[in-house]
Amino acid sequence: MLNKDIPADITTHYFNTIPIRCHIHTETNQIWLVATDVCHALMITNPSYVSKRFDKSNVYHHRLINKQGKQIVTWYSPNAIYELCNQSKSTKGHEFLVWYNRLQSEYITIPKSLVTELLTTLNKLNSILNNK
């Protein structure tokens, strides 16, 4: 996941017009979302209260440095997102879940070890071709 000392690799996607910050979990390759963004999209007014309801394995806190300075950001796992959407009293829950599932399916993740192996092979091929 996110190491507290390393900047997060964050992408922003839009649910309707609401920006949702995303991060791919390094161990599971699942997309985790920023809690306040999810709560805003689902029209939940108290994100800190919602975060306390989840098991610690489904919520992660990370310090980010951005335009506003240092900020503690809470991330929700897919399990937390599914639970929030299913318990949502508004119609936004189902709509958000469909959007999130589509987002998950659009990401094709390649393990870092495979990328490293491919780059090593390409470098070897390049050196062989340059030596001829």
LOSEVO-413151 format. One record per atom (N, C-alpha, C, O): x, z, y. Coordinates in Angstrom, 2 decimals. Layout:
<filo east="X" up="Z" north="Y"/>
...
# end
This chain:
<filo east="0.84" up="0.00" north="-1.17"/>
<filo east="0.00" up="0.00" north="0.00"/>
<filo east="0.88" up="0.00" north="1.23"/>
<filo east="1.97" up="-0.58" north="1.21"/>
<filo east="0.45" up="0.62" north="2.26"/>
<filo east="1.19" up="0.66" north="3.51"/>
<filo east="2.13" up="1.85" north="3.50"/>
<filo east="1.71" up="2.98" north="3.26"/>
<filo east="3.39" up="1.59" north="3.75"/>
<filo east="4.34" up="2.68" north="3.92"/>
<filo east="4.20" up="3.16" north="5.35"/>
<filo east="4.14" up="2.36" north="6.28"/>
<filo east="4.15" up="4.46" north="5.55"/>
<filo east="3.91" up="5.01" north="6.90"/>
<filo east="5.02" up="4.63" north="7.88"/>
<filo east="4.80" up="4.68" north="9.09"/>
<filo east="6.20" up="4.26" north="7.37"/>
<filo east="7.32" up="3.94" north="8.25"/>
<filo east="7.49" up="2.43" north="8.47"/>
<filo east="8.37" up="2.02" north="9.23"/>
<filo east="6.67" up="1.62" north="7.84"/>
<filo east="6.81" up="0.17" north="7.93"/>
<filo east="5.58" up="-0.39" north="8.63"/>
<filo east="4.46" up="0.02" north="8.33"/>
<filo east="5.77" up="-1.33" north="9.56"/>
<filo east="4.60" up="-1.93" north="10.21"/>
<filo east="3.72" up="-2.65" north="9.18"/>
<filo east="4.23" up="-3.24" north="8.22"/>
<filo east="2.44" up="-2.59" north="9.37"/>
<filo east="1.50" up="-3.23" north="8.45"/>
<filo east="1.41" up="-4.72" north="8.72"/>
<filo east="1.52" up="-5.16" north="9.86"/>
<filo east="1.22" up="-5.48" north="7.65"/>
<filo east="0.99" up="-6.91" north="7.76"/>
<filo east="-0.53" up="-7.08" north="7.84"/>
<filo east="-1.23" up="-7.04" north="6.83"/>
<filo east="-1.02" up="-7.27" north="9.05"/>
<filo east="-2.46" up="-7.27" north="9.29"/>
<filo east="-2.92" up="-8.66" north="9.70"/>
<filo east="-2.28" up="-9.33" north="10.52"/>
<filo east="-4.04" up="-9.08" north="9.14"/>
<filo east="-4.69" up="-10.30" north="9.59"/>
<filo east="-6.08" up="-9.91" north="10.09"/>
<filo east="-6.65" up="-8.91" north="9.66"/>
<filo east="-6.60" up="-10.71" north="10.98"/>
<filo east="-7.94" up="-10.44" north="11.51"/>
<filo east="-8.86" up="-11.58" north="11.10"/>
<filo east="-8.55" up="-12.76" north="11.28"/>
<filo east="-10.00" up="-11.19" north="10.56"/>
<filo east="-11.06" up="-12.14" north="10.20"/>
<filo east="-12.30" up="-11.70" north="10.95"/>
<filo east="-12.38" up="-10.57" north="11.43"/>
<filo east="-13.26" up="-12.59" north="11.06"/>
<filo east="-14.44" up="-12.28" north="11.84"/>
<filo east="-15.70" up="-12.27" north="10.98"/>
<filo east="-15.99" up="-13.24" north="10.28"/>
<filo east="-16.41" up="-11.17" north="11.04"/>
<filo east="-17.74" up="-11.07" north="10.45"/>
<filo east="-18.70" up="-11.29" north="11.61"/>
<filo east="-18.84" up="-10.44" north="12.49"/>
<filo east="-19.36" up="-12.44" north="11.59"/>
<filo east="-20.13" up="-12.90" north="12.75"/>
<filo east="-19.17" up="-12.93" north="13.93"/>
<filo east="-18.25" up="-13.75" north="13.91"/>
<filo east="-19.31" up="-12.11" north="14.93"/>
<filo east="-18.35" up="-12.13" north="16.04"/>
<filo east="-17.50" up="-10.87" north="16.07"/>
<filo east="-16.74" up="-10.66" north="17.02"/>
<filo east="-17.61" up="-10.03" north="15.05"/>
<filo east="-16.91" up="-8.75" north="15.03"/>
<filo east="-15.55" up="-8.91" north="14.34"/>
<filo east="-15.50" up="-9.33" north="13.18"/>
<filo east="-14.45" up="-8.60" north="15.04"/>
<filo east="-13.14" up="-8.70" north="14.39"/>
<filo east="-12.97" up="-7.59" north="13.34"/>
<filo east="-13.24" up="-6.42" north="13.60"/>
<filo east="-12.51" up="-8.00" north="12.16"/>
<filo east="-12.27" up="-7.07" north="11.07"/>
<filo east="-10.80" up="-7.21" north="10.67"/>
<filo east="-10.37" up="-8.28" north="10.22"/>
<filo east="-10.03" up="-6.14" north="10.85"/>
<filo east="-8.61" up="-6.17" north="10.49"/>
<filo east="-8.45" up="-5.92" north="8.98"/>
<filo east="-9.10" up="-5.05" north="8.41"/>
<filo east="-7.58" up="-6.71" north="8.37"/>
<filo east="-7.41" up="-6.70" north="6.91"/>
<filo east="-5.94" up="-6.52" north="6.54"/>
<filo east="-5.04" up="-6.89" north="7.29"/>
<filo east="-5.73" up="-5.95" north="5.36"/>
<filo east="-4.40" up="-5.80" north="4.80"/>
<filo east="-4.52" up="-5.97" north="3.29"/>
<filo east="-5.44" up="-5.43" north="2.68"/>
<filo east="-3.58" up="-6.70" north="2.68"/>
<filo east="-3.58" up="-6.85" north="1.23"/>
<filo east="-2.77" up="-5.73" north="0.62"/>
<filo east="-1.59" up="-5.56" north="0.94"/>
<filo east="-3.39" up="-4.97" north="-0.24"/>
<filo east="-2.76" up="-3.83" north="-0.93"/>
<filo east="-1.62" up="-4.38" north="-1.80"/>
<filo east="-1.83" up="-5.33" north="-2.56"/>
<filo east="-0.44" up="-3.81" north="-1.69"/>
<filo east="0.74" up="-4.35" north="-2.39"/>
<filo east="0.68" up="-4.18" north="-3.90"/>
<filo east="1.29" up="-4.96" north="-4.62"/>
<filo east="-0.04" up="-3.19" north="-4.39"/>
<filo east="-0.09" up="-2.95" north="-5.83"/>
<filo east="-1.25" up="-3.67" north="-6.51"/>
<filo east="-1.10" up="-4.17" north="-7.62"/>
<filo east="-2.41" up="-3.72" north="-5.85"/>
<filo east="-3.60" up="-4.28" north="-6.49"/>
<filo east="-3.97" up="-5.66" north="-5.99"/>
<filo east="-4.83" up="-6.33" north="-6.57"/>
<filo east="-3.34" up="-6.11" north="-4.91"/>
<filo east="-3.65" up="-7.39" north="-4.26"/>
<filo east="-5.09" up="-7.47" north="-3.80"/>
<filo east="-5.65" up="-8.56" north="-3.68"/>
<filo east="-5.70" up="-6.34" north="-3.54"/>
<filo east="-7.05" up="-6.31" north="-3.01"/>
<filo east="-6.99" up="-6.15" north="-1.49"/>
<filo east="-6.03" up="-5.62" north="-0.94"/>
<filo east="-8.03" up="-6.64" north="-0.85"/>
<filo east="-8.07" up="-6.57" north="0.60"/>
<filo east="-8.70" up="-5.25" north="1.04"/>
<filo east="-9.83" up="-4.94" north="0.68"/>
<filo east="-7.94" up="-4.48" north="1.82"/>
<filo east="-8.42" up="-3.24" north="2.42"/>
<filo east="-8.76" up="-3.56" north="3.87"/>
<filo east="-8.09" up="-4.37" north="4.51"/>
<filo east="-9.80" up="-2.93" north="4.39"/>
<filo east="-10.25" up="-3.18" north="5.75"/>
<filo east="-10.16" up="-1.92" north="6.60"/>
<filo east="-10.23" up="-0.80" north="6.08"/>
<filo east="-10.01" up="-2.10" north="7.91"/>
<filo east="-9.96" up="-0.97" north="8.84"/>
<filo east="-11.35" up="-0.34" north="8.92"/>
<filo east="-12.35" up="-1.03" north="9.14"/>
<filo east="-11.39" up="0.96" north="8.74"/>
<filo east="-12.65" up="1.70" north="8.66"/>
<filo east="-13.53" up="1.53" north="9.90"/>
<filo east="-14.73" up="1.29" north="9.77"/>
<filo east="-12.94" up="1.64" north="11.08"/>
<filo east="-13.77" up="1.53" north="12.29"/>
<filo east="-14.37" up="0.14" north="12.43"/>
<filo east="-15.48" up="-0.01" north="12.93"/>
<filo east="-13.63" up="-0.89" north="12.00"/>
<filo east="-14.15" up="-2.25" north="12.06"/>
<filo east="-15.34" up="-2.42" north="11.11"/>
<filo east="-16.36" up="-3.01" north="11.48"/>
<filo east="-15.20" up="-1.88" north="9.89"/>
<filo east="-16.28" up="-1.95" north="8.90"/>
<filo east="-17.51" up="-1.21" north="9.42"/>
<filo east="-18.63" up="-1.72" north="9.37"/>
<filo east="-17.29" up="-0.01" north="9.92"/>
<filo east="-18.41" up="0.78" north="10.42"/>
<filo east="-19.09" up="0.10" north="11.61"/>
<filo east="-20.32" up="0.14" north="11.73"/>
<filo east="-18.32" up="-0.53" north="12.47"/>
<filo east="-18.90" up="-1.26" north="13.60"/>
<filo east="-19.77" up="-2.41" north="13.08"/>
<filo east="-20.88" up="-2.61" north="13.58"/>
<filo east="-19.28" up="-3.14" north="12.10"/>
<filo east="-20.04" up="-4.27" north="11.53"/>
<filo east="-21.32" up="-3.80" north="10.85"/>
<filo east="-22.33" up="-4.50" north="10.88"/>
<filo east="-21.27" up="-2.62" north="10.24"/>
<filo east="-22.44" up="-2.08" north="9.53"/>
<filo east="-23.31" up="-1.20" north="10.42"/>
<filo east="-24.28" up="-0.60" north="9.95"/>
<filo east="-22.97" up="-1.13" north="11.70"/>
<filo east="-23.71" up="-0.33" north="12.69"/>
<filo east="-23.73" up="1.16" north="12.32"/>
<filo east="-24.75" up="1.83" north="12.47"/>
<filo east="-22.58" up="1.65" north="11.85"/>
<filo east="-22.41" up="3.07" north="11.55"/>
<filo east="-21.69" up="3.69" north="12.74"/>
<filo east="-20.65" up="3.19" north="13.16"/>
<filo east="-22.24" up="4.76" north="13.27"/>
<filo east="-21.73" up="5.30" north="14.53"/>
<filo east="-20.63" up="6.34" north="14.39"/>
<filo east="-19.95" up="6.64" north="15.37"/>
<filo east="-20.42" up="6.91" north="13.20"/>
<filo east="-19.44" up="7.98" north="13.04"/>
<filo east="-18.48" up="7.69" north="11.88"/>
<filo east="-18.65" up="8.25" north="10.79"/>
<filo east="-17.48" up="6.83" north="12.09"/>
<filo east="-16.57" up="6.46" north="11.02"/>
<filo east="-15.79" up="7.62" north="10.41"/>
<filo east="-15.52" up="7.62" north="9.21"/>
<filo east="-15.42" up="8.62" north="11.23"/>
<filo east="-14.64" up="9.74" north="10.68"/>
<filo east="-15.46" up="10.56" north="9.69"/>
<filo east="-14.92" up="11.05" north="8.70"/>
<filo east="-16.75" up="10.70" north="9.93"/>
<filo east="-17.62" up="11.41" north="9.00"/>
<filo east="-17.73" up="10.63" north="7.69"/>
<filo east="-17.69" up="11.22" north="6.60"/>
<filo east="-17.87" up="9.31" north="7.79"/>
<filo east="-18.00" up="8.45" north="6.61"/>
<filo east="-16.74" up="8.53" north="5.75"/>
<filo east="-16.83" up="8.59" north="4.52"/>
<filo east="-15.58" up="8.53" north="6.38"/>
<filo east="-14.31" up="8.54" north="5.63"/>
<filo east="-14.16" up="9.80" north="4.78"/>
<filo east="-13.53" up="9.75" north="3.73"/>
<filo east="-14.71" up="10.90" north="5.23"/>
<filo east="-14.60" up="12.17" north="4.50"/>
<filo east="-15.41" up="12.15" north="3.19"/>
<filo east="-15.17" up="12.97" north="2.30"/>
<filo east="-16.36" up="11.25" north="3.08"/>
<filo east="-17.20" up="11.18" north="1.89"/>
<filo east="-16.49" up="10.54" north="0.69"/>
<filo east="-16.90" up="10.74" north="-0.45"/>
<filo east="-15.44" up="9.79" north="0.95"/>
<filo east="-14.78" up="9.03" north="-0.12"/>
<filo east="-13.62" up="9.80" north="-0.74"/>
<filo east="-13.01" up="10.65" north="-0.10"/>
<filo east="-13.34" up="9.47" north="-1.98"/>
<filo east="-12.17" up="9.98" north="-2.69"/>
<filo east="-10.93" up="9.53" north="-1.94"/>
<filo east="-10.92" up="8.45" north="-1.34"/>
<filo east="-9.88" up="10.33" north="-1.96"/>
<filo east="-8.65" up="10.00" north="-1.22"/>
<filo east="-8.01" up="8.69" north="-1.67"/>
<filo east="-7.29" up="8.06" north="-0.89"/>
<filo east="-8.27" up="8.26" north="-2.90"/>
<filo east="-7.69" up="7.01" north="-3.38"/>
<filo east="-8.36" up="5.79" north="-2.74"/>
<filo east="-7.85" up="4.68" north="-2.84"/>
<filo east="-9.49" up="5.99" north="-2.09"/>
<filo east="-10.23" up="4.89" north="-1.45"/>
<filo east="-10.10" up="4.86" north="0.07"/>
<filo east="-10.67" up="3.99" north="0.73"/>
<filo east="-9.34" up="5.81" north="0.60"/>
<filo east="-9.13" up="5.89" north="2.05"/>
<filo east="-7.64" up="6.12" north="2.28"/>
<filo east="-7.01" up="6.94" north="1.60"/>
<filo east="-7.07" up="5.39" north="3.25"/>
<filo east="-5.66" up="5.55" north="3.54"/>
<filo east="-5.46" up="5.56" north="5.05"/>
<filo east="-6.07" up="4.76" north="5.76"/>
<filo east="-4.62" up="6.47" north="5.53"/>
<filo east="-4.34" up="6.57" north="6.96"/>
<filo east="-2.93" up="6.04" north="7.22"/>
<filo east="-1.99" up="6.35" north="6.49"/>
<filo east="-2.80" up="5.24" north="8.26"/>
<filo east="-1.52" up="4.60" north="8.57"/>
<filo east="-1.33" up="4.56" north="10.09"/>
<filo east="-2.28" up="4.29" north="10.83"/>
<filo east="-0.12" up="4.83" north="10.55"/>
<filo east="0.19" up="4.79" north="11.98"/>
<filo east="0.61" up="3.36" north="12.34"/>
<filo east="1.56" up="2.81" north="11.78"/>
<filo east="-0.10" up="2.79" north="13.29"/>
<filo east="0.23" up="1.45" north="13.78"/>
<filo east="0.71" up="1.54" north="15.21"/>
<filo east="0.32" up="2.43" north="15.96"/>
<filo east="1.57" up="0.60" north="15.58"/>
<filo east="1.99" up="0.48" north="16.97"/>
<filo east="1.43" up="-0.86" north="17.46"/>
<filo east="1.76" up="-1.91" north="16.93"/>
<filo east="0.58" up="-0.79" north="18.47"/>
<filo east="-0.03" up="-1.99" north="19.00"/>
<filo east="-0.06" up="-1.94" north="20.52"/>
<filo east="0.64" up="-1.12" north="21.12"/>
<filo east="-0.84" up="-2.78" north="21.15"/>
<filo east="-0.90" up="-2.84" north="22.62"/>
<filo east="-1.29" up="-1.50" north="23.24"/>
<filo east="-0.85" up="-1.17" north="24.34"/>
<filo east="-2.12" up="-0.74" north="22.52"/>
<filo east="-2.56" up="0.55" north="23.04"/>
<filo east="-1.56" up="1.67" north="22.77"/>
<filo east="-1.78" up="2.80" north="23.20"/>
<filo east="-0.49" up="1.38" north="22.08"/>
<filo east="0.50" up="2.39" north="21.72"/>
<filo east="0.37" up="2.75" north="20.25"/>
<filo east="-0.06" up="1.93" north="19.44"/>
<filo east="0.75" up="3.97" north="19.89"/>
<filo east="0.64" up="4.41" north="18.51"/>
<filo east="-0.81" up="4.78" north="18.22"/>
<filo east="-1.50" up="5.40" north="19.03"/>
<filo east="-1.25" up="4.37" north="17.05"/>
<filo east="-2.64" up="4.59" north="16.69"/>
<filo east="-2.72" up="4.89" north="15.19"/>
<filo east="-2.09" up="4.20" north="14.38"/>
<filo east="-3.48" up="5.91" north="14.82"/>
<filo east="-3.73" up="6.18" north="13.41"/>
<filo east="-4.92" up="5.34" north="12.99"/>
<filo east="-6.00" up="5.43" north="13.57"/>
<filo east="-4.73" up="4.52" north="11.97"/>
<filo east="-5.78" up="3.64" north="11.49"/>
<filo east="-6.16" up="4.07" north="10.08"/>
<filo east="-5.30" up="4.37" north="9.26"/>
<filo east="-7.45" up="4.12" north="9.83"/>
<filo east="-7.96" up="4.45" north="8.49"/>
<filo east="-8.38" up="3.16" north="7.81"/>
<filo east="-9.09" up="2.33" north="8.40"/>
<filo east="-7.94" up="3.00" north="6.57"/>
<filo east="-8.25" up="1.81" north="5.77"/>
<filo east="-9.21" up="2.18" north="4.66"/>
<filo east="-9.11" up="3.27" north="4.09"/>
<filo east="-10.13" up="1.27" north="4.34"/>
<filo east="-11.05" up="1.45" north="3.22"/>
<filo east="-10.68" up="0.49" north="2.10"/>
<filo east="-10.39" up="-0.68" north="2.33"/>
<filo east="-10.71" up="1.01" north="0.88"/>
<filo east="-10.49" up="0.19" north="-0.31"/>
<filo east="-11.75" up="-0.62" north="-0.60"/>
<filo east="-12.80" up="-0.37" north="-0.01"/>
<filo east="-11.65" up="-1.60" north="-1.49"/>
<filo east="-12.85" up="-2.35" north="-1.89"/>
<filo east="-13.96" up="-1.44" north="-2.42"/>
<filo east="-15.14" up="-1.67" north="-2.16"/>
<filo east="-13.59" up="-0.41" north="-3.18"/>
<filo east="-14.61" up="0.52" north="-3.70"/>
<filo east="-15.39" up="1.19" north="-2.57"/>
<filo east="-16.61" up="1.29" north="-2.63"/>
<filo east="-14.68" up="1.64" north="-1.55"/>
<filo east="-15.34" up="2.28" north="-0.41"/>
<filo east="-16.23" up="1.28" north="0.32"/>
<filo east="-17.34" up="1.62" north="0.74"/>
<filo east="-15.76" up="0.07" north="0.47"/>
<filo east="-16.54" up="-0.96" north="1.16"/>
<filo east="-17.81" up="-1.28" north="0.39"/>
<filo east="-18.89" up="-1.38" north="0.98"/>
<filo east="-17.69" up="-1.44" north="-0.94"/>
<filo east="-18.87" up="-1.72" north="-1.76"/>
<filo east="-19.89" up="-0.58" north="-1.66"/>
<filo east="-21.09" up="-0.82" north="-1.55"/>
<filo east="-19.40" up="0.64" north="-1.70"/>
<filo east="-20.29" up="1.79" north="-1.63"/>
<filo east="-21.01" up="1.84" north="-0.27"/>
<filo east="-22.21" up="2.08" north="-0.21"/>
<filo east="-20.26" up="1.62" north="0.80"/>
<filo east="-20.87" up="1.62" north="2.13"/>
<filo east="-21.94" up="0.54" north="2.26"/>
<filo east="-23.03" up="0.79" north="2.79"/>
<filo east="-21.63" up="-0.64" north="1.77"/>
<filo east="-22.58" up="-1.76" north="1.87"/>
<filo east="-23.83" up="-1.49" north="1.05"/>
<filo east="-24.94" up="-1.78" north="1.49"/>
<filo east="-23.66" up="-0.94" north="-0.14"/>
<filo east="-24.81" up="-0.68" north="-0.99"/>
<filo east="-25.69" up="0.44" north="-0.46"/>
<filo east="-26.89" up="0.46" north="-0.71"/>
<filo east="-25.10" up="1.38" north="0.29"/>
<filo east="-25.87" up="2.48" north="0.85"/>
<filo east="-26.39" up="2.20" north="2.25"/>
<filo east="-27.12" up="3.00" north="2.83"/>
<filo east="-26.02" up="1.05" north="2.79"/>
<filo east="-26.41" up="0.71" north="4.15"/>
<filo east="-27.93" up="0.59" north="4.25"/>
<filo east="-28.58" up="-0.03" north="3.41"/>
<filo east="-28.48" up="1.18" north="5.29"/>
<filo east="-29.92" up="1.14" north="5.51"/>
<filo east="-30.34" up="-0.12" north="6.26"/>
<filo east="-31.52" up="-0.45" north="6.32"/>
<filo east="-29.37" up="-0.82" north="6.81"/>
<filo east="-29.69" up="-2.05" north="7.53"/>
<filo east="-29.45" up="-3.26" north="6.62"/>
<filo east="-28.86" up="-3.13" north="5.54"/>
<filo east="-29.91" up="-4.40" north="7.05"/>
<filo east="-29.71" up="-5.63" north="6.28"/>
<filo east="-28.26" up="-6.10" north="6.38"/>
<filo east="-27.85" up="-6.99" north="5.64"/>
<filo east="-27.49" up="-5.52" north="7.28"/>
<filo east="-26.09" up="-5.90" north="7.46"/>
<filo east="-25.25" up="-5.59" north="6.22"/>
<filo east="-24.26" up="-6.27" north="5.96"/>
<filo east="-25.64" up="-4.57" north="5.45"/>
<filo east="-24.86" up="-4.19" north="4.28"/>
<filo east="-24.71" up="-5.32" north="3.29"/>
<filo east="-23.60" up="-5.62" north="2.85"/>
<filo east="-25.80" up="-5.96" north="2.94"/>
<filo east="-25.75" up="-7.07" north="1.99"/>
<filo east="-25.00" up="-8.26" north="2.58"/>
<filo east="-24.18" up="-8.88" north="1.91"/>
<filo east="-25.28" up="-8.55" north="3.83"/>
<filo east="-24.61" up="-9.67" north="4.51"/>
<filo east="-23.09" up="-9.44" north="4.57"/>
<filo east="-22.31" up="-10.36" north="4.34"/>
<filo east="-22.69" up="-8.21" north="4.89"/>
<filo east="-21.26" up="-7.89" north="4.97"/>
<filo east="-20.61" up="-7.98" north="3.60"/>
<filo east="-19.49" up="-8.46" north="3.48"/>
<filo east="-21.30" up="-7.53" north="2.56"/>
<filo east="-20.77" up="-7.58" north="1.20"/>
<filo east="-20.54" up="-9.02" north="0.75"/>
<filo east="-19.54" up="-9.33" north="0.11"/>
<filo east="-21.48" up="-9.90" north="1.07"/>
<filo east="-21.31" up="-11.32" north="0.74"/>
<filo east="-20.08" up="-11.87" north="1.47"/>
<filo east="-19.28" up="-12.59" north="0.88"/>
<filo east="-19.94" up="-11.53" north="2.76"/>
<filo east="-18.78" up="-11.98" north="3.55"/>
<filo east="-17.48" up="-11.45" north="2.95"/>
<filo east="-16.51" up="-12.19" north="2.82"/>
<filo east="-17.47" up="-10.17" north="2.59"/>
<filo east="-16.26" up="-9.55" north="2.04"/>
<filo east="-15.87" up="-10.16" north="0.70"/>
<filo east="-14.69" up="-10.39" north="0.45"/>
<filo east="-16.84" up="-10.42" north="-0.16"/>
<filo east="-16.55" up="-11.05" north="-1.46"/>
<filo east="-15.98" up="-12.45" north="-1.27"/>
<filo east="-15.07" up="-12.85" north="-2.00"/>
<filo east="-16.50" up="-13.18" north="-0.29"/>
<filo east="-15.96" up="-14.51" north="0.00"/>
<filo east="-14.53" up="-14.39" north="0.51"/>
<filo east="-13.66" up="-15.18" north="0.14"/>
<filo east="-14.27" up="-13.41" north="1.37"/>
<filo east="-12.92" up="-13.18" north="1.88"/>
<filo east="-11.96" up="-12.85" north="0.74"/>
<filo east="-10.86" up="-13.39" north="0.68"/>
<filo east="-12.38" up="-11.97" north="-0.16"/>
<filo east="-11.54" up="-11.62" north="-1.32"/>
<filo east="-11.21" up="-12.86" north="-2.14"/>
<filo east="-10.07" up="-13.03" north="-2.57"/>
<filo east="-12.19" up="-13.73" north="-2.36"/>
<filo east="-11.97" up="-14.90" north="-3.20"/>
<filo east="-11.11" up="-15.96" north="-2.53"/>
<filo east="-10.49" up="-16.79" north="-3.21"/>
<filo east="-11.05" up="-15.96" north="-1.19"/>
<filo east="-10.24" up="-16.95" north="-0.47"/>
<filo east="-8.76" up="-16.64" north="-0.54"/>
<filo east="-7.93" up="-17.54" north="-0.39"/>
<filo east="-8.42" up="-15.39" north="-0.78"/>
<filo east="-7.01" up="-15.01" north="-0.83"/>
<filo east="-6.46" up="-15.27" north="-2.23"/>
<filo east="-6.98" up="-14.77" north="-3.22"/>
<filo east="-5.41" up="-16.06" north="-2.27"/>
<filo east="-4.69" up="-16.24" north="-3.52"/>
<filo east="-3.36" up="-15.55" north="-3.30"/>
<filo east="-2.55" up="-15.97" north="-2.47"/>
<filo east="-3.13" up="-14.50" north="-4.05"/>
<filo east="-1.90" up="-13.75" north="-3.86"/>
<filo east="-0.92" up="-14.05" north="-4.98"/>
<filo east="-1.30" up="-14.16" north="-6.15"/>
<filo east="0.31" up="-14.17" north="-4.61"/>
<filo east="1.38" up="-14.44" north="-5.57"/>
<filo east="2.29" up="-13.22" north="-5.57"/>
<filo east="2.73" up="-12.78" north="-4.51"/>
<filo east="2.57" up="-12.68" north="-6.75"/>
<filo east="3.44" up="-11.50" north="-6.80"/>
<filo east="4.79" up="-11.79" north="-6.15"/>
<filo east="5.33" up="-12.90" north="-6.28"/>
<filo east="5.35" up="-10.80" north="-5.47"/>
<filo east="6.61" up="-10.94" north="-4.75"/>
<filo east="7.73" up="-11.35" north="-5.71"/>
<filo east="8.61" up="-12.13" north="-5.33"/>
<filo east="7.72" up="-10.83" north="-6.94"/>
<filo east="8.77" up="-11.17" north="-7.91"/>
<filo east="8.75" up="-12.67" north="-8.23"/>
<filo east="9.81" up="-13.28" north="-8.41"/>
<filo east="7.55" up="-13.26" north="-8.32"/>
<filo east="7.45" up="-14.68" north="-8.61"/>
<filo east="7.96" up="-15.51" north="-7.43"/>
<filo east="8.65" up="-16.51" north="-7.64"/>
<filo east="7.63" up="-15.11" north="-6.22"/>
<filo east="8.12" up="-15.82" north="-5.03"/>
<filo east="9.64" up="-15.75" north="-4.97"/>
<filo east="10.30" up="-16.75" north="-4.68"/>
<filo east="10.21" up="-14.58" north="-5.25"/>
<filo east="11.67" up="-14.42" north="-5.25"/>
<filo east="12.31" up="-15.32" north="-6.30"/>
<filo east="13.33" up="-15.96" north="-6.04"/>
<filo east="11.72" up="-15.35" north="-7.48"/>
<filo east="12.24" up="-16.19" north="-8.56"/>
<filo east="12.18" up="-17.68" north="-8.19"/>
<filo east="13.12" up="-18.43" north="-8.45"/>
<filo east="11.08" up="-18.09" north="-7.58"/>
<filo east="10.95" up="-19.49" north="-7.15"/>
<filo east="11.97" up="-19.85" north="-6.08"/>
<filo east="12.56" up="-20.93" north="-6.12"/>
<filo east="12.18" up="-18.95" north="-5.12"/>
<filo east="13.16" up="-19.21" north="-4.08"/>
<filo east="14.58" up="-19.30" north="-4.64"/>
<filo east="15.37" up="-20.14" north="-4.21"/>
<filo east="14.90" up="-18.44" north="-5.58"/>
<filo east="16.21" up="-18.47" north="-6.22"/>
<filo east="16.42" up="-19.80" north="-6.94"/>
<filo east="17.48" up="-20.41" north="-6.83"/>
<filo east="15.42" up="-20.24" north="-7.67"/>
<filo east="15.50" up="-21.52" north="-8.39"/>
<filo east="15.66" up="-22.67" north="-7.42"/>
<filo east="16.46" up="-23.58" north="-7.65"/>
<filo east="14.90" up="-22.65" north="-6.32"/>
<filo east="15.01" up="-23.72" north="-5.32"/>
<filo east="16.39" up="-23.73" north="-4.68"/>
<filo east="16.94" up="-24.80" north="-4.42"/>
<filo east="16.95" up="-22.56" north="-4.41"/>
<filo east="18.30" up="-22.49" north="-3.84"/>
<filo east="19.35" up="-23.05" north="-4.81"/>
<filo east="20.28" up="-23.73" north="-4.39"/>
<filo east="19.19" up="-22.75" north="-6.09"/>
<filo east="20.11" up="-23.28" north="-7.10"/>
<filo east="20.01" up="-24.80" north="-7.16"/>
<filo east="21.02" up="-25.50" north="-7.21"/>
<filo east="18.77" up="-25.32" north="-7.16"/>
<filo east="18.59" up="-26.77" north="-7.18"/>
<filo east="19.18" up="-27.42" north="-5.94"/>
<filo east="19.80" up="-28.48" north="-6.03"/>
<filo east="18.98" up="-26.79" north="-4.81"/>
<filo east="19.52" up="-27.32" north="-3.56"/>
<filo east="21.04" up="-27.38" north="-3.59"/>
<filo east="21.63" up="-28.36" north="-3.15"/>
<filo east="21.68" up="-26.33" north="-4.12"/>
<filo east="23.15" up="-26.33" north="-4.19"/>
<filo east="23.66" up="-27.36" north="-5.17"/>
<filo east="24.71" up="-27.95" north="-4.95"/>
<filo east="22.93" up="-27.59" north="-6.26"/>
<filo east="23.32" up="-28.62" north="-7.23"/>
<filo east="23.22" up="-30.01" north="-6.60"/>
<filo east="24.11" up="-30.84" north="-6.76"/>
<filo east="22.14" up="-30.24" north="-5.88"/>
<filo east="21.95" up="-31.54" north="-5.23"/>
<filo east="22.96" up="-31.77" north="-4.12"/>
<filo east="23.40" up="-32.91" north="-3.93"/>
<filo east="23.35" up="-30.74" north="-3.40"/>
<filo east="24.33" up="-30.87" north="-2.33"/>
<filo east="25.74" up="-31.07" north="-2.85"/>
<filo east="26.58" up="-31.62" north="-2.14"/>
<filo east="26.03" up="-30.62" north="-4.07"/>
<filo east="27.34" up="-30.77" north="-4.66"/>
<filo east="27.57" up="-32.14" north="-5.29"/>
<filo east="28.70" up="-32.47" north="-5.64"/>
<filo east="26.53" up="-32.93" north="-5.46"/>
<filo east="26.66" up="-34.26" north="-6.08"/>
<filo east="27.00" up="-35.31" north="-5.09"/>
<filo east="27.15" up="-36.48" north="-5.45"/>
# end
